[in-house]
Amino acid sequence: MEQSYGYSTKFKYFFKENSKPFEQALLSEAVNVKDKINEILRVGNIDLVNNAHTLVMYIIDGEDESLKKFAEQEGVAWATHSIDLSFKLEWVHSIRRTLWIFIEKYYKEDGNSGMEDFFKLETEINNRVDDFLNTFFIRYSTYKDALIKAQQQMVENLSVPIIPINDSIFVLPLIGTIDTSRAEILEEKVLTKASELRISTLILDLSGVATMDRESIIELKKSMDGLSMMGCKTVITGLRKEIVREVLNAGFAFNDQTETLATLQQALSKYFLPQVD
């Protein structure tokens, strides 16, 4: 929009100044979703209102690559927590409708009424919303399929399910109880995969792990140390309080190449998605 019209900066300021009215209008549009906002935040740490502002900023700034990465991050988050896709679809369409309401207000206040500019703007805005939805559903579907396959593999105890996000960032989602035997298999497979795939960042999501005993934690720490020696940064997400208690009681400390974050979404935001100004 910046190159085509030269007033996207003005509209960006207009939108920021009207952020609260935008939220109110958006909630009135999203009839079925508004009562689920707190539940979705609790279940998946997904802040729908804040994410709506992020999406609109990417649209206004014409940051297509960042928009697609944001859509991929959202797809992973919704697939991870199995949140009803109908809510996402309604929410994004509500964002589209509300954005056009405020574009109309901007046009009226700023005196911009050229039809040619309007139709160019309409094409760009709607194409970006469609790109977001398409990318979201593709990433949701591929990640969900990978999760299902990963769960099947873990049940059969055949392999360690490492899911690619891009060429250098991978996610290892673990589910269920981690015993010593499984932790040893994890160590062997993770180091092998890290070498084969040249992984630079491995996000180890433990949100689905209920318990780990002391011996399993020792094996996990050995895996992290091995990855560090190979130049791979490990990000651990979703540690439950029971596991944290075991780690503290054992007196362990992760190496400098290992970081802990609360959720998988936070890790993707930090390492995969460019930050919004």
N, C-alpha and C positions, 0 to 999 in steps of 0.2 A: 504493500500500500504506500510505503514511503516514496518509492520511485514513481509510481503511477499517479499519485495525487498530490503529494507534498503536504498533506494535512493530517497524516496519521499521528504525528506527535501531538497535535492539538486535540485530536479525538482521544488519544491515550490519556491526556490530562483530564479531558471531559469525563471519561469513564472512571478514572480514579476518584475524581471529585464526587461522582455519583455512585460510589461503590455500595453504599448502604441501600439507597433506593433500588439499585440493581438486584441486590440480594432479596429484598422484599418482593420485587416483581417476579424474580425467578422462583421463589417459594410458592407464590400464588399460581404460577404456571405448572409447577411440578406437583400436581395434586396428590398423587399416590406415593411419591418419594419423600415428601417433606416430613412425614411421620416416621420414616425409616432412617433419617439422617443420623441420629444418635446411636441407633443400633448398628449401622454400618461402620460408624467411627469406633464403636466398642469392639466389634467382631474383627474388623480388618484394619483398624487404624487408618481408615480412609476418610479424609476430611472433604466431603463433597463440595461444600461452599468455597473453601479455600482453593480447591482444585478447579472449580469453575472460573475463578479469577485468573488462575494460572493459564488455563486454556484460552480464555479471551485475550490475555496479553500476547500469547503466541500468535493468535489469529491477527490481532491488530498490527503487531510488529512484522508480520509476514515471515516468522521464523519457522519455516516448514520442517526443517530437519529436527529441531527441538520439539516441535509439535508431535512428530511421529515417534520420537523417543519417549515423550511423555505418555503417548497412547500405549506404547509397548509396556512401559512401567505399570500403567493402570491395568492392562490386560493380565499381567503376571499377578498383581495384587488381587484382582477379582477372581482369578482362577484358583489361586492359593486358598482363598477363604470360601470358595463356592457360593458367592453371593449371586442372587437372582439377576440374570442379565436384563430382564424387563425393566428393572429399576435404572440400570445404566442407560438403556435406550431412551426411556422417558426423560431422564435427567439431561442428556445431551441435546435432545430435541427441544427441551425447555430452555436450555442455554441459547440455542439458535434463535428461538422466537423472542426471548428477552433481549438478546443482543440487537435484533432488528428493531425492537421498540425504541432502544436508546440511540440507535443510528438515526432513526426518524427524528427523535428529539434533537439530536445534534444538528441535523440538516436544517431544521426549522430555526434553531437558535443562531446558527452560524451563517444562514443565508445561502447555503450551498444547495442548489436545486437543478444542476445540470443533469439531464436524463442520461447522457452518454456516460458520465462519471458514475452515476447511480448503478447502471447495469454492469459496468466493469467491477464496481465494488461488490455488487450482488454475486457475481461469478466467483470472485476471489474468496469472499467470506464463506459461501456455501461449499465451495470446493475444499476449503481447509477443514470445515466441520466434517465433511464426508471423508476426507483423508484420515482425520482423527478416528472416526467410527470404524472405517475399514481396517486401519492398522490395529486398533484396539481388539477387534474381533479376531483378526488373524493371530495376533500374539496370544490372546486368551485361549483360542482353540489349540494352538500348537503347544502352549505351556500346559494346558489341562491334559492333553493327550500324553505329554511327557510325564506328567505327574502320575497318571493312571498306570503307565508302563513302569514307572519307577516303583510304585507301590507293589505291582505284581512281581517285579524283580526282587524287591526286598523280602516279600513273603517267601519266595523260593530261595532266598539267600544266595543268589547267583552272582550279583554284581552290585556295584555302587552307582546309583543313578546321578550322573553329573549332567546338568542341563545347560546348554549354551545360551547366553543372553546376547553376546556378540563374539568376536574372534578371541578376545582376551579375558572376558568376564564370564564366569560360570557359577551356577547355583547347585548346591548339593542339599536337597531337602531330605531330612531324616524323620522317620515316623516310628512310633512304638517304643519298645524298651531296647536300650543298647546294653548288651552284656559284653563280657570280655571277648568271647569268640567273635562276635560281630564287629567289635571295635578293632580287633586284629585284622579282620578282612578289610575293614574300612581303611586302615593305615596302608595296607599293601596296595589296594586298588587306587586310592587317592593319589599316592605318590607316582604310581604308574601313569595314571591319566594326566596328572600335572605335567609330567615329562613329555608324554605323547602329544598333548594338545597345546603345550607351551602356555599354560594358564598363568596370567599375571595376577588376577584377583579371583579368589574362590570364596563365595558367600556360602557359609555353612549354616543352614536354617534349622534350628533345633526346636522350633515352636511346636512341632508334633511329637517331641520326645518327652515322655512323662517322667522317666527315672533313668539314672545312670549311677552305678556303684563306683567305689573308689578306684577299682582296677580298670574299669572302662574309661574313667577320666584320665588315668595315667596313659592309657593307649591313645586317647584323643590328643593329649598334650604332645605325645611323641609324633603324631601325625602333623600337628601344627609346627613343631620344631623342624621336622623334615621338609615341609613346604617352605618354611622360611629359608632354609639352607639352599633351596632351589630357586630363590628369588621370587617366590609367590606370596603375595599378601593374603592373609586369611581374615575374613570378616564373619564373626559369629553373631547370629541374630536369634531372638526368641528364647533366650535362656530362661527357664522356669526357676522359681525360687527354690524348689527342692534341689535342683542341680547346682545352683549357686551356693547353697548351704553346704553341699558335699565338697565343692571346690574349696570353699573357705576353710572347712574343717580339716581338709587334707593339706592346707597350707600351700596350694599351688598358685603360680602366677604365669600367665601367658607371656610369650616372648613379644618383643617390640613390633614384630611384623604381624601380630594378631590384634584385631580391633573387635570390640563388642558394641553392637547397636541393638535397640529394642526390637525392631521389626525388619522383615525382609524389605518392605517398602522404603524404609529409611535408608537402607544400604543401597538400593537401586537409585534412589534420589541423589545420594552422595557420589556414587561411582559411575552411574550410567547416564543420568539426566543432567544436562547443563542447568546451572542455577539461573533463576529469573532475577533481573535487576529490580 
